[in-house]
């Protein structure tokens, strides 16, 4: 177990050496760069889950911290890894943020061809661009939900 408390700054680590040559240690727990492709991925995932991006990021953060705690790995590493695989983690994230079925109000399914990659609102299967899918028609208008061919009645 490494004792890495994010609140404790390693301020006076080497008081003997001011070290103008040595780079000062910059360790920040919650500072990471997000590549543009990841940003898009996060936004797409949040859109698919119909939650704010901030909620998704918080869920990922909580998850990353939990995993990091368990494996005693650096949070930064776990966070960036979790964020990188957010595309593959959508199903798991979905079940975390959306525990009940959101298809209770559906009255019909209309066959459609996906113009943009999404995922089945029922089983979470990936719906690729061009895939046959069902557009869920609810009692009240809402953001479009799709189900895969296997989940169509
Ligand atoms: Zn499905």
Backbone and ligand atoms as CSV (ligand in chain L), in Angstrom:
chain,resi,resn,atom,element,x,y,z
A,1,UNK,N,N,0.840,-1.207,0.000
A,1,UNK,CA,C,0.000,0.000,0.000
A,1,UNK,C,C,0.873,1.255,0.000
A,2,UNK,N,N,0.779,2.033,-1.008
A,2,UNK,CA,C,1.505,3.297,-1.016
A,2,UNK,C,C,0.656,4.340,-0.313
A,3,UNK,N,N,1.286,5.132,0.492
A,3,UNK,CA,C,0.563,6.164,1.231
A,3,UNK,C,C,0.535,7.434,0.401
A,4,UNK,N,N,-0.388,7.517,-0.496
A,4,UNK,CA,C,-0.477,8.697,-1.351
A,4,UNK,C,C,-1.753,9.455,-1.038
A,5,UNK,N,N,-1.674,10.298,-0.069
A,5,UNK,CA,C,-2.824,11.128,0.272
A,5,UNK,C,C,-2.816,12.357,-0.621
A,6,UNK,N,N,-3.872,12.566,-1.398
A,6,UNK,CA,C,-3.881,13.722,-2.296
A,6,UNK,C,C,-3.864,15.046,-1.567
A,7,UNK,N,N,-4.231,15.041,-0.294
A,7,UNK,CA,C,-4.272,16.296,0.443
A,7,UNK,C,C,-2.905,16.693,0.993
A,8,UNK,N,N,-2.067,15.718,1.172
A,8,UNK,CA,C,-0.764,16.036,1.751
A,8,UNK,C,C,0.217,16.355,0.634
A,9,UNK,N,N,0.658,17.577,0.642
A,9,UNK,CA,C,1.617,18.020,-0.372
A,9,UNK,C,C,3.030,17.630,0.042
A,10,UNK,N,N,3.790,17.113,-0.875
A,10,UNK,CA,C,5.191,16.827,-0.548
A,10,UNK,C,C,6.016,18.115,-0.601
A,11,UNK,N,N,5.656,19.049,0.303
A,11,UNK,CA,C,6.226,20.392,0.233
A,11,UNK,C,C,7.705,20.378,0.601
A,12,UNK,N,N,8.012,19.839,1.756
A,12,UNK,CA,C,9.396,19.876,2.215
A,12,UNK,C,C,10.015,18.495,2.061
A,13,UNK,N,N,10.102,18.058,0.822
A,13,UNK,CA,C,10.595,16.717,0.612
A,13,UNK,C,C,12.125,16.680,0.727
A,14,UNK,N,N,12.786,17.599,0.034
A,14,UNK,CA,C,14.240,17.674,0.174
A,14,UNK,C,C,14.656,19.107,0.503
A,15,UNK,N,N,14.633,19.428,1.785
A,15,UNK,CA,C,14.949,20.795,2.205
A,15,UNK,C,C,16.429,21.126,2.017
A,16,UNK,N,N,17.268,20.101,1.904
A,16,UNK,CA,C,18.696,20.339,1.759
A,16,UNK,C,C,19.030,20.885,0.372
A,17,UNK,N,N,18.308,20.365,-0.627
A,17,UNK,CA,C,18.631,20.755,-1.984
A,17,UNK,C,C,17.529,21.627,-2.575
A,18,UNK,N,N,17.816,22.889,-2.754
A,18,UNK,CA,C,16.845,23.725,-3.478
A,18,UNK,C,C,16.714,23.245,-4.919
A,19,UNK,N,N,17.798,22.777,-5.486
A,19,UNK,CA,C,17.763,22.110,-6.798
A,19,UNK,C,C,17.167,22.948,-7.888
A,20,UNK,N,N,17.927,23.868,-8.415
A,20,UNK,CA,C,17.416,24.694,-9.507
A,20,UNK,C,C,17.427,23.919,-10.827
A,21,UNK,N,N,18.310,22.921,-10.884
A,21,UNK,CA,C,18.378,22.110,-12.101
A,21,UNK,C,C,17.216,21.117,-12.129
A,22,UNK,N,N,16.978,20.532,-10.942
A,22,UNK,CA,C,15.953,19.489,-10.893
A,22,UNK,C,C,14.565,20.101,-11.081
A,23,UNK,N,N,13.768,19.425,-11.857
A,23,UNK,CA,C,12.386,19.850,-12.061
A,23,UNK,C,C,11.622,19.694,-10.758
A,24,UNK,N,N,10.886,20.722,-10.377
A,24,UNK,CA,C,10.053,20.557,-9.179
A,24,UNK,C,C,8.966,19.523,-9.430
A,25,UNK,N,N,8.710,18.752,-8.405
A,25,UNK,CA,C,7.715,17.674,-8.560
A,25,UNK,C,C,6.322,18.256,-8.674
A,26,UNK,N,N,5.679,17.924,-9.762
A,26,UNK,CA,C,4.312,18.409,-9.945
A,26,UNK,C,C,3.381,17.211,-9.940
A,27,UNK,N,N,2.848,16.926,-8.809
A,27,UNK,CA,C,1.907,15.813,-8.727
A,27,UNK,C,C,0.537,16.343,-8.415
A,28,UNK,N,N,-0.314,16.189,-9.365
A,28,UNK,CA,C,-1.696,16.623,-9.149
A,28,UNK,C,C,-2.609,15.483,-9.493
A,29,UNK,N,N,-3.524,15.241,-8.593
A,29,UNK,CA,C,-4.394,14.084,-8.762
A,29,UNK,C,C,-5.447,14.342,-9.830
A,30,UNK,N,N,-6.065,15.495,-9.783
A,30,UNK,CA,C,-7.185,15.740,-10.680
A,30,UNK,C,C,-6.806,16.719,-11.787
A,31,UNK,N,N,-5.740,16.363,-12.467
A,31,UNK,CA,C,-5.345,17.210,-13.590
A,31,UNK,C,C,-4.924,16.307,-14.720
A,32,UNK,N,N,-5.725,16.229,-15.741
A,32,UNK,CA,C,-5.379,15.349,-16.846
A,32,UNK,C,C,-5.852,15.954,-18.153
A,33,UNK,N,N,-5.115,15.662,-19.188
A,33,UNK,CA,C,-5.508,16.143,-20.497
A,33,UNK,C,C,-6.510,15.187,-21.115
A,34,UNK,N,N,-7.472,15.749,-21.790
A,34,UNK,CA,C,-8.476,14.925,-22.449
A,34,UNK,C,C,-8.329,15.113,-23.952
A,35,UNK,N,N,-7.922,14.069,-24.635
A,35,UNK,CA,C,-7.803,14.183,-26.093
A,35,UNK,C,C,-9.151,14.488,-26.726
A,36,UNK,N,N,-9.103,15.116,-27.873
A,36,UNK,CA,C,-10.349,15.499,-28.542
A,36,UNK,C,C,-11.228,14.288,-28.813
A,37,UNK,N,N,-10.598,13.186,-29.192
A,37,UNK,CA,C,-11.387,11.995,-29.515
A,37,UNK,C,C,-12.085,11.471,-28.267
A,38,UNK,N,N,-11.404,11.595,-27.133
A,38,UNK,CA,C,-12.018,11.153,-25.877
A,38,UNK,C,C,-13.163,12.080,-25.487
A,39,UNK,N,N,-12.952,13.364,-25.708
A,39,UNK,CA,C,-14.016,14.315,-25.400
A,39,UNK,C,C,-15.273,13.961,-26.193
A,40,UNK,N,N,-15.067,13.659,-27.465
A,40,UNK,CA,C,-16.198,13.275,-28.297
A,40,UNK,C,C,-16.845,11.996,-27.803
A,41,UNK,N,N,-15.992,11.083,-27.369
A,41,UNK,CA,C,-16.480,9.798,-26.873
A,41,UNK,C,C,-17.301,9.996,-25.607
A,42,UNK,N,N,-16.799,10.853,-24.733
A,42,UNK,CA,C,-17.521,11.136,-23.492
A,42,UNK,C,C,-18.873,11.762,-23.792
A,43,UNK,N,N,-18.861,12.708,-24.730
A,43,UNK,CA,C,-20.107,13.384,-25.056
A,43,UNK,C,C,-21.099,12.425,-25.692
A,44,UNK,N,N,-20.572,11.543,-26.560
A,44,UNK,CA,C,-21.453,10.569,-27.207
A,44,UNK,C,C,-22.030,9.612,-26.174
A,45,UNK,N,N,-21.174,9.189,-25.251
A,45,UNK,CA,C,-21.641,8.261,-24.217
A,45,UNK,C,C,-22.687,8.927,-23.343
A,46,UNK,N,N,-22.431,10.174,-22.978
A,46,UNK,CA,C,-23.389,10.893,-22.141
A,46,UNK,C,C,-24.707,11.079,-22.877
A,47,UNK,N,N,-24.593,11.327,-24.183
A,47,UNK,CA,C,-25.810,11.510,-24.967
A,47,UNK,C,C,-26.587,10.206,-25.033
A,48,UNK,N,N,-25.849,9.113,-25.237
A,48,UNK,CA,C,-26.497,7.802,-25.327
A,48,UNK,C,C,-27.173,7.445,-24.007
A,49,UNK,N,N,-26.554,7.854,-22.919
A,49,UNK,CA,C,-27.122,7.552,-21.607
A,49,UNK,C,C,-28.134,8.593,-21.179
A,50,UNK,N,N,-28.217,9.674,-21.957
A,50,UNK,CA,C,-29.120,10.784,-21.661
A,50,UNK,C,C,-28.858,11.348,-20.263
A,51,UNK,N,N,-27.578,11.552,-19.976
A,51,UNK,CA,C,-27.193,12.210,-18.730
A,51,UNK,C,C,-26.206,13.307,-19.075
A,52,UNK,N,N,-26.091,14.299,-18.206
A,52,UNK,CA,C,-25.091,15.336,-18.464
A,52,UNK,C,C,-23.678,14.746,-18.480
A,53,UNK,N,N,-22.814,15.361,-19.275
A,53,UNK,CA,C,-21.431,14.888,-19.349
A,53,UNK,C,C,-20.790,14.896,-17.967
A,54,UNK,N,N,-21.142,15.924,-17.169
A,54,UNK,CA,C,-20.541,16.015,-15.839
A,54,UNK,C,C,-20.913,14.809,-14.982
A,55,UNK,N,N,-22.143,14.336,-15.126
A,55,UNK,CA,C,-22.559,13.151,-14.375
A,55,UNK,C,C,-21.744,11.937,-14.778
A,56,UNK,N,N,-21.544,11.816,-16.098
A,56,UNK,CA,C,-20.775,10.679,-16.601
A,56,UNK,C,C,-19.347,10.741,-16.087
A,57,UNK,N,N,-18.767,11.940,-16.161
A,57,UNK,CA,C,-17.378,12.099,-15.701
A,57,UNK,C,C,-17.280,11.783,-14.215
A,58,UNK,N,N,-18.273,12.246,-13.448
A,58,UNK,CA,C,-18.247,11.966,-12.014
A,58,UNK,C,C,-18.346,10.461,-11.765
A,59,UNK,N,N,-19.205,9.789,-12.533
A,59,UNK,CA,C,-19.335,8.347,-12.379
A,59,UNK,C,C,-18.013,7.662,-12.679
A,60,UNK,N,N,-17.361,8.108,-13.753
A,60,UNK,CA,C,-16.071,7.525,-14.116
A,60,UNK,C,C,-15.049,7.794,-13.016
A,61,UNK,N,N,-15.087,9.013,-12.495
A,61,UNK,CA,C,-14.143,9.376,-11.439
A,61,UNK,C,C,-14.337,8.504,-10.207
A,62,UNK,N,N,-15.585,8.391,-9.798
A,62,UNK,CA,C,-15.877,7.580,-8.621
A,62,UNK,C,C,-15.417,6.148,-8.837
A,63,UNK,N,N,-15.685,5.669,-10.043
A,63,UNK,CA,C,-15.294,4.313,-10.384
A,63,UNK,C,C,-13.778,4.181,-10.363
A,64,UNK,N,N,-13.114,5.160,-10.960
A,64,UNK,CA,C,-11.651,5.118,-11.027
A,64,UNK,C,C,-11.041,5.152,-9.634
A,65,UNK,N,N,-11.610,5.988,-8.786
A,65,UNK,CA,C,-11.088,6.086,-7.422
A,65,UNK,C,C,-11.284,4.773,-6.692
A,66,UNK,N,N,-12.445,4.171,-6.910
A,66,UNK,CA,C,-12.740,2.909,-6.253
A,66,UNK,C,C,-11.745,1.834,-6.694
A,67,UNK,N,N,-11.555,1.782,-8.009
A,67,UNK,CA,C,-10.627,0.783,-8.557
A,67,UNK,C,C,-9.213,1.063,-8.073
A,68,UNK,N,N,-8.849,2.336,-8.086
A,68,UNK,CA,C,-7.496,2.699,-7.673
A,68,UNK,C,C,-7.277,2.333,-6.216
A,69,UNK,N,N,-8.309,2.549,-5.420
A,69,UNK,CA,C,-8.215,2.217,-4.009
A,69,UNK,C,C,-8.008,0.721,-3.837
A,70,UNK,N,N,-8.734,-0.033,-4.633
A,70,UNK,CA,C,-8.687,-1.480,-4.521
A,70,UNK,C,C,-7.322,-2.001,-4.956
A,71,UNK,N,N,-6.838,-1.463,-6.048
A,71,UNK,CA,C,-5.595,-1.986,-6.611
A,71,UNK,C,C,-4.386,-1.185,-6.151
A,72,UNK,N,N,-4.615,-0.185,-5.321
A,72,UNK,CA,C,-3.558,0.705,-4.845
A,72,UNK,C,C,-2.685,1.183,-5.994
A,73,UNK,N,N,-3.347,1.556,-7.057
A,73,UNK,CA,C,-2.645,2.155,-8.187
A,73,UNK,C,C,-2.881,3.654,-8.162
A,74,UNK,N,N,-2.108,4.329,-8.948
A,74,UNK,CA,C,-2.289,5.767,-9.001
A,74,UNK,C,C,-3.626,6.108,-9.642
A,75,UNK,N,N,-4.309,7.050,-9.027
A,75,UNK,CA,C,-5.634,7.431,-9.522
A,75,UNK,C,C,-5.539,7.959,-10.947
A,76,UNK,N,N,-4.493,8.708,-11.199
A,76,UNK,CA,C,-4.350,9.290,-12.540
A,76,UNK,C,C,-4.320,8.199,-13.600
A,77,UNK,N,N,-3.549,7.149,-13.311
A,77,UNK,CA,C,-3.421,6.075,-14.287
A,77,UNK,C,C,-4.761,5.414,-14.528
A,78,UNK,N,N,-5.431,5.120,-13.411
A,78,UNK,CA,C,-6.704,4.435,-13.538
A,78,UNK,C,C,-7.741,5.322,-14.219
A,79,UNK,N,N,-7.692,6.593,-13.877
A,79,UNK,CA,C,-8.668,7.508,-14.460
A,79,UNK,C,C,-8.484,7.592,-15.968
A,80,UNK,N,N,-7.245,7.785,-16.388
A,80,UNK,CA,C,-7.028,7.917,-17.827
A,80,UNK,C,C,-7.374,6.623,-18.528
A,81,UNK,N,N,-7.091,5.510,-17.876
A,81,UNK,CA,C,-7.434,4.236,-18.493
A,81,UNK,C,C,-8.950,4.069,-18.586
A,82,UNK,N,N,-9.634,4.388,-17.500
A,82,UNK,CA,C,-11.091,4.263,-17.498
A,82,UNK,C,C,-11.703,5.189,-18.540
A,83,UNK,N,N,-11.133,6.378,-18.636
A,83,UNK,CA,C,-11.669,7.321,-19.605
A,83,UNK,C,C,-11.409,6.849,-21.020
A,84,UNK,N,N,-10.260,6.253,-21.240
A,84,UNK,CA,C,-9.916,5.780,-22.584
A,84,UNK,C,C,-10.860,4.679,-23.024
A,85,UNK,N,N,-11.279,3.866,-22.079
A,85,UNK,CA,C,-12.115,2.737,-22.448
A,85,UNK,C,C,-13.584,3.027,-22.205
A,86,UNK,N,N,-13.906,4.315,-22.121
A,86,UNK,CA,C,-15.291,4.664,-21.807
A,86,UNK,C,C,-16.239,4.101,-22.857
A,87,UNK,N,N,-15.752,4.005,-24.072
A,87,UNK,CA,C,-16.603,3.465,-25.127
A,87,UNK,C,C,-17.017,2.031,-24.793
A,88,UNK,N,N,-16.053,1.245,-24.322
A,88,UNK,CA,C,-16.354,-0.154,-24.011
A,88,UNK,C,C,-17.069,-0.288,-22.677
A,89,UNK,N,N,-16.993,0.761,-21.887
A,89,UNK,CA,C,-17.538,0.676,-20.535
A,89,UNK,C,C,-18.969,1.196,-20.472
A,90,UNK,N,N,-19.503,1.540,-21.620
A,90,UNK,CA,C,-20.821,2.183,-21.598
A,90,UNK,C,C,-21.873,1.326,-20.919
A,91,UNK,N,N,-21.834,0.025,-21.216
A,91,UNK,CA,C,-22.851,-0.846,-20.651
A,91,UNK,C,C,-22.807,-0.812,-19.130
A,92,UNK,N,N,-21.600,-0.901,-18.607
A,92,UNK,CA,C,-21.459,-0.924,-17.167
A,92,UNK,C,C,-21.858,0.427,-16.579
A,93,UNK,N,N,-21.431,1.492,-17.249
A,93,UNK,CA,C,-21.787,2.824,-16.770
A,93,UNK,C,C,-23.291,3.022,-16.834
A,94,UNK,N,N,-23.878,2.481,-17.887
A,94,UNK,CA,C,-25.325,2.623,-18.020
A,94,UNK,C,C,-26.042,2.029,-16.819
A,95,UNK,N,N,-25.643,0.844,-16.457
A,95,UNK,CA,C,-26.327,0.188,-15.344
A,95,UNK,C,C,-26.107,0.950,-14.050
A,96,UNK,N,N,-25.012,1.706,-13.990
A,96,UNK,CA,C,-24.757,2.473,-12.771
A,96,UNK,C,C,-25.637,3.702,-12.699
A,97,UNK,N,N,-25.781,4.369,-13.834
A,97,UNK,CA,C,-26.499,5.640,-13.799
A,97,UNK,C,C,-27.977,5.464,-14.113
A,98,UNK,N,N,-28.323,4.336,-14.668
A,98,UNK,CA,C,-29.689,4.167,-15.135
A,98,UNK,C,C,-30.160,2.785,-14.727
A,99,UNK,N,N,-30.691,2.697,-13.533
A,99,UNK,CA,C,-30.961,1.376,-12.977
A,99,UNK,C,C,-32.271,0.785,-13.461
A,100,UNK,N,N,-33.208,1.618,-13.803
A,100,UNK,CA,C,-34.475,1.046,-14.244
A,100,UNK,C,C,-34.642,1.177,-15.748
A,101,UNK,N,N,-35.423,0.312,-16.284
A,101,UNK,CA,C,-35.649,0.331,-17.714
A,101,UNK,C,C,-36.325,1.627,-18.119
A,102,UNK,N,N,-35.856,2.175,-19.214
A,102,UNK,CA,C,-36.452,3.423,-19.687
A,102,UNK,C,C,-37.384,3.152,-20.849
A,103,UNK,N,N,-37.791,1.906,-21.014
A,103,UNK,CA,C,-38.649,1.539,-22.138
A,103,UNK,C,C,-40.062,1.205,-21.668
A,104,UNK,N,N,-40.367,1.597,-20.437
A,104,UNK,CA,C,-41.677,1.263,-19.881
A,104,UNK,C,C,-42.820,1.932,-20.641
A,105,UNK,N,N,-42.551,3.091,-21.209
A,105,UNK,CA,C,-43.612,3.868,-21.836
A,105,UNK,C,C,-43.723,3.603,-23.338
A,106,UNK,N,N,-42.913,2.661,-23.844
A,106,UNK,CA,C,-42.880,2.445,-25.294
A,106,UNK,C,C,-44.165,1.772,-25.763
A,107,UNK,N,N,-44.759,2.350,-26.799
A,107,UNK,CA,C,-45.988,1.776,-27.343
A,107,UNK,C,C,-45.744,1.093,-28.677
A,108,UNK,N,N,-44.621,1.387,-29.332
A,108,UNK,CA,C,-44.339,0.763,-30.627
A,108,UNK,C,C,-42.857,0.869,-30.944
A,109,UNK,N,N,-42.422,0.015,-31.870
A,109,UNK,CA,C,-41.064,0.103,-32.378
A,109,UNK,C,C,-41.132,0.265,-33.891
A,110,UNK,N,N,-40.439,1.256,-34.379
A,110,UNK,CA,C,-40.409,1.481,-35.806
A,110,UNK,C,C,-39.043,1.077,-36.347
A,111,UNK,N,N,-39.035,0.167,-37.351
A,111,UNK,CA,C,-37.736,-0.241,-37.914
A,111,UNK,C,C,-37.025,0.952,-38.550
A,112,UNK,N,N,-35.760,1.084,-38.229
A,112,UNK,CA,C,-34.962,2.175,-38.776
A,112,UNK,C,C,-33.570,1.644,-39.107
A,113,UNK,N,N,-32.837,2.449,-39.870
A,113,UNK,CA,C,-31.423,2.175,-40.135
A,113,UNK,C,C,-30.618,3.252,-39.413
A,114,UNK,N,N,-29.695,2.818,-38.601
A,114,UNK,CA,C,-28.921,3.768,-37.806
A,114,UNK,C,C,-28.045,4.635,-38.710
A,115,UNK,N,N,-28.155,5.930,-38.521
A,115,UNK,CA,C,-27.282,6.856,-39.245
A,115,UNK,C,C,-26.050,7.183,-38.419
A,116,UNK,N,N,-26.154,6.928,-37.144
A,116,UNK,CA,C,-25.028,7.204,-36.248
A,116,UNK,C,C,-24.963,6.076,-35.232
A,117,UNK,N,N,-23.769,5.713,-34.893
A,117,UNK,CA,C,-23.590,4.619,-33.944
A,117,UNK,C,C,-24.254,4.957,-32.618
A,118,UNK,N,N,-24.951,3.976,-32.068
A,118,UNK,CA,C,-25.591,4.148,-30.768
A,118,UNK,C,C,-25.578,2.793,-30.078
A,119,UNK,N,N,-26.488,2.610,-29.179
A,119,UNK,CA,C,-26.550,1.313,-28.531
A,119,UNK,C,C,-27.977,0.980,-28.158
A,120,UNK,N,N,-28.220,-0.304,-28.019
A,120,UNK,CA,C,-29.553,-0.774,-27.688
A,120,UNK,C,C,-29.931,-0.288,-26.291
A,121,UNK,N,N,-31.111,0.319,-26.197
A,121,UNK,CA,C,-31.557,0.850,-24.909
A,121,UNK,C,C,-31.987,-0.268,-23.966
A,122,UNK,N,N,-32.141,-1.471,-24.495
A,122,UNK,CA,C,-32.606,-2.579,-23.677
A,122,UNK,C,C,-31.448,-3.447,-23.201
A,123,UNK,N,N,-30.637,-3.917,-24.153
A,123,UNK,CA,C,-29.562,-4.842,-23.782
A,123,UNK,C,C,-28.190,-4.196,-23.837
A,124,UNK,N,N,-28.117,-2.991,-24.374
A,124,UNK,CA,C,-26.834,-2.304,-24.399
A,124,UNK,C,C,-25.934,-2.687,-25.554
A,125,UNK,N,N,-26.433,-3.550,-26.443
A,125,UNK,CA,C,-25.616,-3.964,-27.587
A,125,UNK,C,C,-25.299,-2.749,-28.454
A,126,UNK,N,N,-24.122,-2.787,-29.039
A,126,UNK,CA,C,-23.705,-1.682,-29.897
A,126,UNK,C,C,-24.528,-1.682,-31.181
A,127,UNK,N,N,-24.950,-0.505,-31.576
A,127,UNK,CA,C,-25.667,-0.346,-32.834
A,127,UNK,C,C,-24.761,0.463,-33.750
A,128,UNK,N,N,-24.205,-0.229,-34.736
A,128,UNK,CA,C,-23.265,0.436,-35.639
A,128,UNK,C,C,-24.023,1.284,-36.648
A,129,UNK,N,N,-23.295,2.184,-37.253
A,129,UNK,CA,C,-23.867,2.969,-38.325
A,129,UNK,C,C,-24.309,2.023,-39.436
A,130,UNK,N,N,-25.531,2.179,-39.898
A,130,UNK,CA,C,-26.055,1.320,-40.950
A,130,UNK,C,C,-26.767,0.080,-40.441
A,131,UNK,N,N,-26.763,-0.118,-39.132
A,131,UNK,CA,C,-27.388,-1.308,-38.565
A,131,UNK,C,C,-28.903,-1.154,-38.543
A,132,UNK,N,N,-29.591,-2.290,-38.677
A,132,UNK,CA,C,-31.033,-2.300,-38.517
A,132,UNK,C,C,-31.346,-2.199,-37.037
A,133,UNK,N,N,-32.293,-1.343,-36.724
A,133,UNK,CA,C,-32.640,-1.159,-35.314
A,133,UNK,C,C,-34.097,-0.765,-35.220
A,134,UNK,N,N,-34.575,-0.670,-34.000
A,134,UNK,CA,C,-35.945,-0.245,-33.773
A,134,UNK,C,C,-35.978,1.074,-33.034
A,135,UNK,N,N,-36.727,2.018,-33.576
A,135,UNK,CA,C,-36.901,3.302,-32.888
A,135,UNK,C,C,-38.063,3.169,-31.921
A,136,UNK,N,N,-37.794,3.379,-30.658
A,136,UNK,CA,C,-38.831,3.263,-29.644
A,136,UNK,C,C,-39.740,4.486,-29.692
A,137,UNK,N,N,-41.005,4.218,-29.818
A,137,UNK,CA,C,-41.989,5.304,-29.812
A,137,UNK,C,C,-42.701,5.277,-28.473
A,138,UNK,N,N,-42.507,6.318,-27.705
A,138,UNK,CA,C,-43.088,6.369,-26.370
A,138,UNK,C,C,-44.419,7.091,-26.356
A,139,UNK,N,N,-45.067,7.043,-25.200
A,139,UNK,CA,C,-46.356,7.721,-25.063
A,139,UNK,C,C,-46.197,9.224,-25.150
A,140,UNK,N,N,-45.070,9.695,-24.638
A,140,UNK,CA,C,-44.773,11.125,-24.750
A,140,UNK,C,C,-43.450,11.267,-25.496
A,141,UNK,N,N,-43.337,12.324,-26.288
A,141,UNK,CA,C,-42.099,12.507,-27.041
A,141,UNK,C,C,-40.902,12.657,-26.102
A,142,UNK,N,N,-39.800,12.029,-26.509
A,142,UNK,CA,C,-38.575,12.133,-25.716
A,142,UNK,C,C,-37.397,11.969,-26.649
A,143,UNK,N,N,-36.216,12.025,-26.105
A,143,UNK,CA,C,-35.024,11.783,-26.920
A,143,UNK,C,C,-35.124,10.393,-27.536
A,144,UNK,N,N,-34.682,10.243,-28.780
A,144,UNK,CA,C,-34.843,8.949,-29.462
A,144,UNK,C,C,-34.098,7.839,-28.738
A,145,UNK,N,N,-34.787,6.715,-28.606
A,145,UNK,CA,C,-34.171,5.513,-28.037
A,145,UNK,C,C,-34.256,4.422,-29.082
A,146,UNK,N,N,-33.235,3.617,-29.125
A,146,UNK,CA,C,-33.193,2.561,-30.124
A,146,UNK,C,C,-32.968,1.207,-29.450
A,147,UNK,N,N,-33.526,0.191,-30.064
A,147,UNK,CA,C,-33.244,-1.159,-29.594
A,147,UNK,C,C,-32.680,-1.966,-30.766
A,148,UNK,N,N,-31.866,-2.959,-30.453
A,148,UNK,CA,C,-31.290,-3.798,-31.491
A,148,UNK,C,C,-32.379,-4.723,-32.050
A,149,UNK,N,N,-32.064,-5.348,-33.179
A,149,UNK,CA,C,-33.033,-6.217,-33.846
A,149,UNK,C,C,-33.477,-7.346,-32.926
A,150,UNK,N,N,-32.555,-7.852,-32.119
A,150,UNK,CA,C,-32.883,-8.969,-31.229
A,150,UNK,C,C,-33.860,-8.548,-30.139
A,151,UNK,N,N,-33.831,-7.290,-29.766
A,151,UNK,CA,C,-34.721,-6.817,-28.695
A,151,UNK,C,C,-36.059,-6.331,-29.230
A,152,UNK,N,N,-36.199,-6.302,-30.536
A,152,UNK,CA,C,-37.481,-5.917,-31.109
A,152,UNK,C,C,-38.472,-7.035,-30.905
A,153,UNK,N,N,-39.690,-6.738,-30.518
A,153,UNK,CA,C,-40.693,-7.792,-30.338
A,153,UNK,C,C,-41.098,-8.428,-31.672
L,1,ZN,ZN,ZN,-30.854,-5.178,-27.620
